């Protein structure tokens, strides 16, 4: 059972335009969400996160939006740059309790930003 | 800052051979440690996690095992590799429950 889903395997965007990456989850217990960026043959690096008590978190060109009622989150990159080309993973966790920081990842979306 | 060291970067092993991947952590004490696997065309799947020395929890049944002999050392092992064990293995650690820092990964090809 895929609890975190990224239904778009790939996304192609022109440099300077907005990139919107989407993620859906099914487990209503998830209360903390993260986005990771991954280059080939490297480990993922943390990008931005959001707690379920918020509906928006912004860090420079990156903004994450959370819609709890729809169990949906999205990552906006504005403006997109060629260096943003990578695989983006959405992840979710249950903060505290016995989750021990275990992350449930989506399948990833390959973002390609064309010059 | 926290750093995860993982080696080797690539590994080609014959079916039936043993496996040992090592991961060490710098910059923090008593971290939670994790082994993830990314199979071809799929997302990251949590294999094992550890909250302390000698404490290992397995998330999925498989041909692999994990051990944590020291606070900052996490080892992934197999006695006999299968073709299906091929994939990209990632060690991760986090002192905060809401983030995980990843190593560079090991590309394992079982032939």
Interface residues (C-beta under 8 A of the other chain):
Chain A: X4 X6 X32 X34 X36 X41 X42 X43 X44 X45 X46 X49 X89 X91 X93 X95 X96 X99 X100 X101 X102 X103 X104 X105 X106 X107 X108
Chain B: X4 X6 X9 X32 X34 X36 X42 X43 X44 X45 X46 X49 X51 X57 X59 X90 X92 X94 X96 X97 X98 X99 X100 X101 X102 X103 X104 X105 X107
